[in-house]
């Protein structure tokens, strides 16, 4: 009997001991409730104790968690309808407040849906489409026409437009104002994707094509200008080379003619009669060709060498 009682007591002690010891992992935090009321939270990983059968554990993640909203069709300030897909990162900062307000992660996701969707919708509808898709460091391409933005006929100064980074910073700041009351720390908020509705997409494509054509026309014009400049320079160099070559050729030809004249003069001075005879033979050969006939007087100087032939 004593042995059975000892076994029962040992089992009861083991069950109570097992129920009073619990382990908190590195990536989680635990909220302890007693009869449904929170009595403490444990954020330190390791072995901990609780009152068995009286206290209950509620485990929450300490890691950074992801929130992904459903894509929403939202009109911008300039009435361009776009699909906006947003993502965020958050964590549980106060387990007790988190448990009393949203109870669990599913409740937190639902609450974030309401907060972030509302903030994103207000931000998108309060800014132009160009502000949502461009960064603050955007510079228009060279040669592009100056962009003009109008809302209800009123022109907007392009210098007053802000970039996407500024809008995201405003989004995060506004969303953070509402999350601490639920024990949630909102770490980051980003626009994951912006898709245009079909009508807007066609206008965007047309504008992109127009801008690319303007840039191409500018590059083509610059290329034609450089081509004309290169061809003009090449033409000038060619004319200079031809002029210099012509000058040198004329100079060489003049020197050759002078040298030939000098040789002829020297030969003529050595034997004038022989020189006159050779020149006359050349004249006979050039003037009497083929079936042609030459009629001259016998007392002509052109005929004098024939008169001496016996």
Residue frames as qw, qx, qy, qz and C-alpha x, y, z in Angstrom:
[[0.000, 0.884, 0.467, 0.000, 0.00, 0.00, 0.00],
 [0.302, -0.803, 0.114, 0.501, 2.80, 2.37, 0.89],
 [0.437, -0.136, 0.601, 0.655, 4.55, 1.50, -2.35],
 [0.231, 0.616, 0.651, 0.379, 1.47, 2.31, -4.43],
 [0.136, -0.941, -0.250, 0.184, 1.00, 5.58, -2.55],
 [0.419, -0.581, 0.323, 0.618, 4.63, 6.45, -3.19],
 [0.391, 0.189, 0.662, 0.611, 4.21, 5.78, -6.89],
 [0.089, 0.821, 0.536, 0.174, 1.10, 7.96, -7.02],
 [0.269, -0.892, -0.034, 0.361, 2.85, 10.78, -5.19],
 [0.471, -0.337, 0.483, 0.657, 5.91, 10.47, -7.43],
 [0.321, 0.455, 0.657, 0.509, 3.80, 10.62, -10.57],
 [0.050, -0.923, -0.382, 0.005, 1.92, 13.64, -9.22],
 [0.379, -0.749, 0.172, 0.515, 5.18, 15.39, -8.36],
 [0.460, -0.047, 0.598, 0.654, 6.57, 14.58, -11.83],
 [0.211, 0.681, 0.604, 0.356, 3.47, 15.93, -13.54],
 [0.182, -0.948, -0.195, 0.172, 3.51, 19.08, -11.40],
 [0.458, -0.565, 0.341, 0.595, 7.24, 19.56, -12.02],
 [0.415, 0.202, 0.644, 0.610, 6.85, 19.00, -15.73],
 [0.084, 0.814, 0.527, 0.230, 3.96, 21.45, -15.81],
 [0.289, -0.911, -0.075, 0.286, 5.91, 24.11, -13.97],
 [0.427, -0.466, 0.459, 0.625, 9.01, 24.05, -16.19],
 [0.643, 0.702, 0.305, 0.018, 9.05, 25.47, -19.68],
 [0.567, -0.179, 0.330, 0.733, 11.62, 26.58, -22.25],
 [0.306, 0.879, 0.110, -0.348, 11.65, 29.87, -24.11],
 [0.777, 0.280, 0.291, 0.483, 13.38, 29.65, -27.49],
 [0.383, -0.262, 0.114, 0.879, 15.71, 32.32, -28.81],
 [0.001, 0.174, 0.477, 0.862, 13.24, 33.51, -31.43],
 [0.370, -0.600, -0.605, -0.370, 10.18, 33.83, -29.20],
 [0.075, -0.247, 0.468, -0.845, 8.75, 35.60, -26.17],
 [0.348, -0.370, -0.861, -0.016, 6.16, 34.32, -23.71],
 [0.339, -0.408, 0.107, -0.841, 3.25, 36.02, -21.99],
 [0.234, -0.139, -0.916, 0.296, 2.10, 34.36, -18.74],
 [0.465, -0.383, -0.146, -0.785, -1.58, 34.60, -17.72],
 [0.060, -0.049, -0.895, 0.439, -3.20, 33.48, -14.51],
 [0.228, 0.544, 0.746, -0.310, -6.88, 32.67, -14.71],
 [0.400, 0.724, 0.477, 0.297, -6.98, 34.62, -17.99],
 [0.071, -0.996, 0.016, 0.044, -5.24, 37.72, -16.63],
 [0.656, 0.544, -0.317, 0.417, -1.69, 38.63, -17.72],
 [0.674, -0.729, 0.004, 0.125, 0.81, 38.39, -14.87],
 [0.374, -0.692, 0.451, 0.421, 4.10, 38.81, -16.72],
 [0.780, 0.614, -0.103, -0.063, 6.07, 38.41, -19.92],
 [0.707, -0.441, 0.438, 0.338, 9.33, 36.59, -20.51],
 [0.561, 0.803, -0.158, -0.128, 11.67, 37.69, -23.29],
 [0.124, -0.676, 0.726, 0.028, 14.84, 35.99, -22.13],
 [0.813, 0.200, -0.503, -0.214, 15.54, 32.65, -23.80],
 [0.135, 0.348, -0.847, 0.378, 16.19, 29.67, -21.54],
 [0.412, -0.321, -0.851, 0.059, 14.55, 27.55, -18.78],
 [0.246, -0.307, 0.193, -0.899, 11.75, 29.17, -16.76],
 [0.096, -0.244, -0.921, 0.287, 9.09, 28.19, -14.20],
 [0.402, -0.287, -0.187, -0.849, 5.37, 28.78, -13.75],
 [0.467, -0.070, 0.677, -0.565, 2.61, 27.67, -11.43],
 [0.076, -0.056, -0.923, -0.373, 1.18, 24.48, -12.92],
 [0.066, -0.529, -0.843, -0.068, -2.53, 24.24, -13.66],
 [0.087, -0.790, -0.370, 0.481, -2.95, 27.90, -12.72],
 [0.020, 0.722, -0.268, -0.638, -0.75, 29.85, -15.10],
 [0.770, 0.481, 0.407, 0.099, -0.99, 29.55, -18.89],
 [0.386, -0.404, 0.395, 0.729, 1.61, 30.40, -21.53],
 [0.560, 0.781, 0.252, -0.113, 1.06, 32.42, -24.72],
 [0.618, -0.250, 0.393, 0.633, 4.00, 32.27, -27.10],
 [0.408, 0.891, 0.097, -0.175, 4.75, 35.06, -29.60],
 [0.786, 0.350, 0.060, 0.506, 7.49, 35.54, -32.15],
 [0.348, -0.764, 0.051, 0.541, 10.39, 37.88, -31.42],
 [0.481, 0.001, 0.531, 0.698, 11.64, 37.80, -35.01],
 [0.226, 0.384, -0.144, -0.884, 10.75, 40.32, -37.68],
 [0.480, 0.375, 0.792, -0.043, 7.60, 39.29, -39.52],
 [0.081, 0.001, 0.539, 0.839, 6.30, 40.10, -42.97],
 [0.392, 0.568, 0.530, -0.493, 3.08, 41.75, -44.01],
 [0.117, 0.010, 0.652, 0.749, 1.90, 41.68, -47.62],
 [0.418, 0.416, 0.360, -0.723, -1.23, 43.51, -48.57],
 [0.569, 0.468, 0.657, 0.156, -3.54, 42.75, -51.45],
 [0.243, 0.055, 0.347, 0.904, -2.96, 44.88, -54.58],
 [0.158, 0.708, 0.539, -0.429, -5.45, 47.75, -54.66],
 [0.342, 0.516, 0.417, 0.666, -6.57, 49.90, -57.57],
 [0.250, -0.718, -0.309, 0.572, -6.14, 53.49, -56.41],
 [0.400, 0.822, 0.207, 0.348, -6.46, 56.80, -58.32],
 [0.532, -0.090, -0.150, 0.829, -3.57, 59.24, -58.05],
 [0.025, -0.612, -0.256, 0.748, -3.93, 62.97, -57.55],
 [0.208, 0.395, -0.416, -0.792, -3.90, 63.49, -61.31],
 [0.792, 0.225, 0.255, -0.507, -6.60, 60.78, -61.69],
 [0.500, 0.424, -0.730, -0.192, -4.39, 58.01, -63.05],
 [0.889, -0.287, 0.149, -0.324, -5.66, 54.63, -61.87],
 [0.370, 0.521, -0.761, 0.111, -2.88, 52.26, -60.81],
 [0.902, -0.303, -0.304, -0.050, -2.52, 48.94, -58.99],
 [0.023, -0.729, 0.540, -0.420, -0.41, 49.35, -55.84],
 [0.900, -0.180, -0.391, 0.065, 1.17, 46.36, -54.08],
 [0.137, -0.786, 0.404, -0.447, 2.70, 47.13, -50.66],
 [0.823, -0.130, -0.508, 0.218, 4.81, 45.11, -48.25],
 [0.265, -0.806, 0.281, -0.448, 5.92, 45.82, -44.67],
 [0.621, 0.070, -0.693, 0.360, 8.07, 44.39, -41.88],
 [0.458, -0.647, 0.110, -0.599, 6.97, 44.42, -38.25],
 [0.479, 0.039, -0.811, 0.332, 7.54, 42.78, -34.86],
 [0.555, -0.702, -0.426, -0.132, 5.87, 42.47, -31.50],
 [0.220, 0.544, -0.381, 0.714, 7.29, 45.16, -29.22],
 [0.342, -0.265, 0.547, -0.716, 4.94, 44.75, -26.22],
 [0.246, -0.101, -0.951, -0.155, 3.56, 41.19, -25.77],
 [0.034, 0.403, 0.736, -0.544, 1.09, 42.21, -23.07],
 [0.314, 0.500, 0.047, -0.806, -0.41, 45.06, -25.09],
 [0.298, 0.233, -0.745, -0.550, -0.32, 42.89, -28.20],
 [0.126, -0.193, -0.971, 0.060, -2.24, 40.10, -26.43],
 [0.110, 0.498, 0.607, -0.610, -4.88, 42.40, -24.95],
 [0.303, 0.548, -0.082, -0.775, -5.55, 44.24, -28.24],
 [0.593, 0.415, -0.478, -0.497, -5.16, 41.80, -31.14],
 [0.899, -0.210, 0.298, -0.244, -4.65, 38.48, -29.26],
 [0.804, -0.088, 0.499, 0.310, -2.49, 36.78, -31.92],
 [0.268, -0.293, 0.506, 0.766, -0.58, 37.21, -35.16],
 [0.161, 0.470, 0.758, 0.423, -3.64, 36.67, -37.31],
 [0.097, -0.882, -0.427, 0.174, -5.39, 39.51, -35.48],
 [0.303, -0.648, 0.194, 0.671, -2.28, 41.67, -35.96],
 [0.285, 0.055, 0.671, 0.682, -2.22, 40.97, -39.69],
 [0.052, 0.707, 0.671, 0.218, -5.87, 41.97, -39.93],
 [0.208, -0.876, -0.201, 0.387, -5.24, 45.18, -37.98],
 [0.336, -0.421, 0.415, 0.733, -2.26, 46.01, -40.19],
 [0.271, 0.415, 0.718, 0.489, -4.46, 45.49, -43.24],
 [0.033, -0.885, -0.464, 0.004, -6.76, 48.25, -42.02],
 [0.323, -0.806, 0.062, 0.493, -3.98, 50.65, -41.01],
 [0.382, -0.322, 0.539, 0.678, -1.62, 50.26, -43.94],
 [0.294, 0.488, 0.707, 0.420, -4.25, 50.05, -46.66],
 [0.031, -0.926, -0.364, 0.094, -5.77, 53.30, -45.42],
 [0.329, -0.743, 0.223, 0.539, -2.41, 55.07, -45.19],
 [0.411, -0.059, 0.661, 0.625, -1.32, 53.88, -48.63],
 [0.229, 0.678, 0.645, 0.266, -4.61, 54.89, -50.22],
 [0.112, -0.946, -0.171, 0.253, -4.36, 58.40, -48.73],
 [0.389, -0.578, 0.404, 0.593, -0.73, 58.78, -49.84],
 [0.396, 0.165, 0.711, 0.557, -1.32, 57.59, -53.41],
 [0.141, 0.785, 0.567, 0.204, -4.42, 59.72, -53.91],
 [0.214, -0.927, -0.084, 0.296, -2.55, 62.74, -52.52],
 [0.303, -0.584, 0.493, 0.569, 0.36, 62.63, -54.97],
 [0.596, 0.597, -0.286, -0.455, 0.90, 62.64, -58.70],
 [0.989, 0.132, 0.061, 0.027, 1.73, 59.46, -60.55],
 [0.579, 0.654, -0.325, 0.363, 5.13, 60.85, -61.54],
 [0.248, -0.696, 0.503, -0.448, 6.02, 61.30, -57.85],
 [0.873, -0.246, 0.345, -0.244, 5.25, 57.65, -57.10],
 [0.945, 0.270, 0.109, 0.149, 7.37, 56.17, -59.88],
 [0.518, 0.678, -0.237, 0.465, 10.39, 58.50, -59.89],
 [0.683, -0.363, -0.322, 0.545, 13.19, 58.92, -57.43],
 [0.157, -0.926, -0.102, 0.329, 14.30, 62.25, -56.05],
 [0.352, -0.534, 0.481, 0.599, 17.47, 62.09, -58.16],
 [0.614, 0.500, 0.578, 0.195, 15.60, 61.69, -61.47],
 [0.045, -0.561, 0.261, 0.784, 16.92, 63.81, -64.34],
 [0.723, 0.585, 0.225, -0.291, 15.12, 64.12, -67.68],
 [0.775, 0.107, 0.398, 0.479, 17.00, 62.80, -70.73],
 [0.200, -0.404, 0.250, 0.857, 18.95, 65.23, -72.84],
 [0.093, -0.021, -0.580, -0.809, 16.89, 67.01, -75.42],
 [0.103, -0.509, -0.855, 0.006, 13.58, 66.04, -73.82],
 [0.132, -0.612, -0.242, -0.741, 10.86, 68.65, -73.78],
 [0.095, -0.202, 0.571, -0.790, 10.04, 70.31, -70.50],
 [0.237, -0.377, -0.895, -0.034, 7.36, 68.33, -68.68],
 [0.293, -0.253, 0.074, -0.919, 4.16, 70.08, -67.71],
 [0.205, -0.297, -0.917, 0.168, 1.79, 68.68, -65.08],
 [0.317, -0.259, -0.069, -0.910, -1.73, 69.98, -64.59],
 [0.068, -0.330, -0.898, 0.284, -4.56, 69.24, -62.18],
 [0.129, 0.775, 0.592, -0.180, -7.97, 70.55, -63.15],
 [0.388, 0.832, 0.188, 0.350, -6.34, 73.00, -65.55],
 [0.289, -0.930, 0.226, -0.021, -3.91, 74.37, -62.96],
 [0.709, 0.496, -0.430, 0.257, -0.25, 73.94, -63.84],
 [0.783, -0.610, 0.029, 0.116, 2.01, 72.49, -61.14],
 [0.102, 0.859, -0.501, 0.021, 5.56, 73.71, -60.68],
 [0.888, 0.175, -0.420, 0.072, 7.88, 70.77, -61.36],
 [0.262, 0.460, -0.603, 0.597, 10.24, 71.97, -58.60],
 [0.534, -0.355, 0.371, -0.671, 7.54, 71.30, -55.99],
 [0.917, 0.014, -0.315, -0.245, 7.28, 67.60, -56.87],
 [0.458, -0.596, 0.639, -0.163, 8.80, 65.09, -54.47],
 [0.395, 0.350, -0.826, -0.200, 10.31, 61.67, -55.10],
 [0.796, -0.203, -0.519, -0.237, 9.18, 58.16, -54.22],
 [0.531, 0.017, -0.647, 0.546, 11.59, 57.93, -51.26],
 [0.124, -0.155, 0.318, -0.927, 10.00, 60.93, -49.56],
 [0.688, -0.191, -0.245, -0.656, 6.51, 59.47, -50.02],
 [0.776, -0.097, -0.620, 0.072, 7.60, 56.13, -48.54],
 [0.300, 0.078, -0.568, 0.762, 9.14, 57.92, -45.55],
 [0.392, -0.167, 0.118, -0.897, 5.85, 59.77, -44.99],
 [0.779, -0.140, -0.475, -0.385, 3.93, 56.50, -45.32],
 [0.642, -0.042, -0.674, 0.364, 6.07, 54.79, -42.69],
 [0.070, 0.112, -0.441, 0.888, 5.83, 57.73, -40.29],
 [0.552, -0.169, -0.060, -0.814, 2.04, 57.95, -40.55],
 [0.806, -0.118, -0.545, -0.199, 1.59, 54.19, -40.17],
 [0.489, 0.060, -0.671, 0.554, 3.84, 54.11, -37.11],
 [0.237, -0.272, 0.262, -0.895, 1.53, 56.55, -35.35],
 [0.770, -0.173, -0.096, -0.607, -1.19, 53.89, -35.15],
 [0.793, 0.101, -0.600, 0.006, 0.74, 50.66, -34.49],
 [0.174, 0.307, -0.712, 0.607, 2.22, 51.24, -30.96],
 [0.568, -0.205, 0.302, -0.737, -1.24, 51.07, -29.37],
 [0.950, 0.040, -0.142, -0.275, -1.38, 47.43, -30.46],
 [0.709, -0.522, 0.451, 0.142, 2.09, 46.56, -29.15],
 [0.821, 0.397, 0.283, 0.298, 3.43, 46.47, -32.73],
 [0.244, -0.692, 0.303, 0.608, 6.66, 48.05, -33.93],
 [0.724, 0.661, 0.199, 0.013, 6.45, 48.82, -37.65],
 [0.617, -0.418, 0.337, 0.576, 10.01, 48.60, -39.02],
 [0.101, -0.265, 0.533, 0.798, 9.68, 49.26, -42.73],
 [0.553, 0.591, 0.504, -0.303, 7.09, 49.90, -45.41],
 [0.143, -0.342, 0.594, 0.714, 7.76, 49.69, -49.13],
 [0.712, 0.476, 0.038, -0.514, 5.81, 49.82, -52.37],
 [0.645, -0.169, 0.712, 0.221, 6.61, 46.46, -53.88],
 [0.311, 0.206, 0.717, 0.589, 5.05, 46.98, -57.27],
 [0.324, 0.547, 0.181, -0.751, 3.07, 49.56, -59.23],
 [0.319, 0.226, 0.803, 0.450, 1.13, 48.37, -62.24],
 [0.249, 0.211, -0.097, -0.940, -0.80, 50.66, -64.52],
 [0.623, 0.431, 0.579, -0.302, -4.31, 49.93, -65.65],
 [0.638, 0.318, 0.552, 0.433, -4.56, 49.33, -69.39],
 [0.242, 0.921, 0.246, 0.180, -5.55, 52.89, -70.32],
 [0.286, -0.911, 0.264, 0.137, -2.71, 54.43, -68.32],
 [0.725, -0.244, 0.527, 0.371, -0.25, 51.81, -69.56],
 [0.596, 0.575, 0.413, 0.379, -0.88, 52.78, -73.17],
 [0.060, 0.987, 0.003, 0.149, -0.27, 56.46, -72.41],
 [0.547, -0.708, 0.397, 0.206, 2.91, 55.62, -70.53],
 [0.745, 0.067, 0.521, 0.412, 4.18, 53.52, -73.43],
 [0.427, 0.799, 0.280, 0.318, 3.39, 56.30, -75.88],
 [0.178, -0.970, 0.167, -0.022, 5.24, 58.82, -73.72],
 [0.685, -0.454, 0.485, 0.300, 8.23, 56.49, -73.38],
 [0.688, 0.375, 0.466, 0.411, 8.32, 55.98, -77.15],
 [0.213, 0.943, 0.127, 0.222, 8.10, 59.74, -77.73],
 [0.395, -0.857, 0.310, 0.113, 10.96, 60.41, -75.28],
 [0.738, -0.189, 0.533, 0.368, 13.13, 57.72, -76.85],
 [0.573, 0.632, 0.374, 0.363, 12.46, 59.14, -80.31],
 [0.012, -0.994, 0.055, -0.090, 13.48, 62.60, -79.13],
 [0.560, -0.651, 0.461, 0.226, 16.70, 61.25, -77.67],
 [0.741, 0.150, 0.538, 0.373, 17.38, 59.24, -80.85],
 [0.401, 0.847, 0.233, 0.260, 16.74, 62.33, -83.00],
 [0.224, -0.944, 0.238, 0.050, 19.16, 64.34, -80.87],
 [0.656, -0.391, 0.565, 0.313, 21.88, 61.70, -81.15],
 [0.666, 0.453, 0.489, 0.334, 21.21, 61.39, -84.87],
 [0.197, 0.969, 0.065, 0.133, 21.49, 65.18, -85.30],
 [0.402, -0.800, 0.413, 0.164, 24.75, 65.24, -83.34],
 [0.734, -0.067, 0.590, 0.329, 26.06, 62.37, -85.48],
 [0.547, 0.709, 0.346, 0.281, 25.14, 64.16, -88.71],
 [0.035, -0.990, 0.134, -0.018, 26.88, 67.31, -87.46],
 [0.550, -0.584, 0.547, 0.239, 30.03, 65.41, -86.57],
 [0.737, 0.264, 0.545, 0.300, 29.87, 63.58, -89.91],
 [0.387, 0.886, 0.161, 0.197, 29.65, 66.89, -91.82],
 [0.250, -0.909, 0.326, 0.070, 32.52, 68.29, -89.76],
 [0.688, -0.301, 0.598, 0.279, 34.68, 65.21, -90.44],
 [0.660, 0.507, 0.465, 0.301, 33.86, 65.25, -94.15],
 [0.173, 0.981, 0.007, 0.090, 34.61, 68.98, -94.35],
 [0.411, -0.763, 0.472, 0.162, 37.93, 68.54, -92.61],
 [0.736, -0.004, 0.610, 0.294, 38.74, 65.58, -94.85],
 [0.536, 0.755, 0.315, 0.212, 37.86, 67.64, -97.94],
 [0.032, -0.977, 0.212, 0.008, 40.11, 70.48, -96.80],
 [0.567, -0.524, 0.595, 0.224, 42.97, 68.10, -96.13],
 [0.732, 0.308, 0.548, 0.260, 42.41, 66.42, -99.51],
 [0.379, 0.905, 0.120, 0.151, 42.47, 69.78, -101.33],
 [0.267, -0.876, 0.389, 0.098, 45.63, 70.74, -99.43],
 [0.689, -0.230, 0.635, 0.262, 47.30, 67.47, -100.41],
 [0.646, 0.566, 0.449, 0.247, 46.21, 67.82, -104.05],
 [0.159, 0.985, -0.046, 0.044, 47.37, 71.44, -104.17],
 [0.413, -0.726, 0.522, 0.173, 50.74, 70.52, -102.68],
 [0.725, 0.042, 0.632, 0.270, 51.08, 67.57, -105.07],
 [0.522, 0.782, 0.293, 0.172, 50.16, 69.78, -108.05],
 [0.056, -0.966, 0.247, 0.058, 52.69, 72.38, -106.95],
 [0.555, -0.490, 0.630, 0.234, 55.40, 69.78, -106.61],
 [0.712, 0.341, 0.569, 0.232, 54.46, 68.20, -109.99],
 [0.370, 0.916, 0.112, 0.104, 54.56, 71.59, -111.71],
 [0.257, -0.861, 0.420, 0.125, 57.86, 72.36, -110.05],
 [0.662, -0.204, 0.672, 0.261, 59.32, 69.02, -111.19],
 [0.626, 0.598, 0.460, 0.196, 57.86, 69.46, -114.67],
 [0.153, 0.986, -0.073, -0.011, 59.29, 72.99, -114.87],
 [0.416, -0.680, 0.567, 0.208, 62.69, 71.79, -113.76],
 [0.702, 0.099, 0.659, 0.250, 62.55, 68.96, -116.32],
 [0.503, 0.805, 0.287, 0.128, 61.51, 71.34, -119.10],
 [0.058, -0.953, 0.282, 0.097, 64.30, 73.71, -118.13],
 [0.556, -0.438, 0.662, 0.245, 66.80, 70.88, -118.11],
 [0.680, 0.395, 0.577, 0.219, 65.52, 69.61, -121.48],
 [0.323, 0.942, 0.086, 0.035, 65.74, 73.12, -122.92],
 [0.284, -0.819, 0.467, 0.174, 69.25, 73.39, -121.61],
 [0.664, -0.109, 0.690, 0.269, 70.19, 70.06, -123.21],
 [0.576, 0.680, 0.424, 0.161, 68.59, 71.15, -126.51],
 [0.094, 0.987, -0.117, -0.060, 70.41, 74.47, -126.33],
 [0.460, -0.607, 0.595, 0.258, 73.72, 72.78, -125.66],
 [0.669, 0.184, 0.666, 0.276, 73.16, 70.37, -128.57],
 [0.425, 0.858, 0.280, 0.070, 72.07, 73.22, -130.84],
 [0.083, -0.940, 0.295, 0.153, 75.13, 75.25, -129.98],
 [0.592, -0.366, 0.654, 0.296, 77.44, 72.30, -130.74],
 [0.214, 0.039, 0.761, 0.612, 76.07, 71.63, -134.28],
 [0.373, 0.397, 0.250, -0.801, 73.37, 73.96, -135.37],
 [0.456, 0.296, -0.569, -0.617, 73.04, 72.45, -138.82],
 [0.279, -0.040, -0.959, 0.002, 72.54, 68.91, -137.45],
 [0.114, 0.314, 0.681, -0.652, 70.04, 70.17, -134.88],
 [0.437, 0.385, -0.062, -0.810, 68.04, 71.96, -137.59],
 [0.420, 0.182, -0.789, -0.409, 68.13, 68.77, -139.67],
 [0.138, -0.164, -0.940, 0.264, 66.81, 66.60, -136.78],
 [0.244, 0.397, 0.463, -0.754, 64.05, 69.05, -135.98],
 [0.454, 0.334, -0.366, -0.741, 63.04, 69.17, -139.63],
 [0.325, 0.034, -0.929, -0.175, 62.82, 65.36, -139.76],
 [0.027, 0.310, 0.804, -0.507, 60.56, 65.42, -136.72],
 [0.353, 0.428, 0.106, -0.825, 58.44, 68.06, -138.44],
 [0.419, 0.223, -0.684, -0.554, 58.25, 65.92, -141.62],
 [0.211, -0.103, -0.968, 0.088, 57.20, 62.87, -139.59],
 [0.111, 0.395, 0.649, -0.640, 54.49, 64.71, -137.67],
 [0.363, 0.471, -0.020, -0.804, 53.04, 66.55, -140.70],
 [0.570, 0.298, -0.592, -0.486, 53.06, 63.75, -143.28],
 [0.374, -0.116, 0.865, -0.314, 51.12, 60.71, -142.00],
 [0.606, 0.365, 0.673, -0.216, 49.08, 57.97, -143.66],
 [0.506, 0.487, 0.574, 0.422, 47.73, 58.92, -147.11],
 [0.001, 0.924, 0.160, -0.347, 48.08, 62.63, -146.56],
 [0.645, 0.442, 0.188, 0.594, 49.87, 64.80, -149.12],
 [0.305, -0.742, -0.075, 0.592, 51.96, 67.89, -148.56],
 [0.521, 0.679, 0.277, 0.438, 52.12, 70.52, -151.26],
 [0.362, -0.796, 0.024, 0.485, 54.90, 73.11, -150.80],
 [0.449, 0.876, -0.171, -0.028, 56.98, 75.36, -152.95],
 [0.890, 0.159, -0.169, 0.393, 60.50, 74.25, -153.85],
 [0.308, 0.537, -0.275, 0.735, 61.96, 77.46, -152.48],
 [0.624, -0.691, -0.077, -0.357, 60.31, 76.94, -149.05],
 [0.083, -0.626, 0.692, -0.350, 62.58, 76.61, -146.01],
 [0.805, -0.154, 0.452, -0.353, 60.60, 73.52, -145.10],
 [0.922, 0.377, 0.088, -0.018, 61.86, 71.90, -148.29],
 [0.160, 0.877, -0.453, -0.033, 65.48, 73.00, -148.18],
 [0.481, -0.443, 0.757, 0.012, 66.92, 69.68, -146.91],
 [0.789, 0.340, 0.511, -0.006, 65.23, 67.82, -149.80],
 [0.471, 0.871, -0.115, -0.081, 66.86, 70.15, -152.25],
 [0.105, -0.755, 0.646, 0.033, 70.31, 69.06, -151.07],
 [0.769, -0.071, 0.635, -0.017, 69.66, 65.38, -151.69],
 [0.226, 0.528, -0.606, -0.550, 71.42, 64.31, -154.95]]
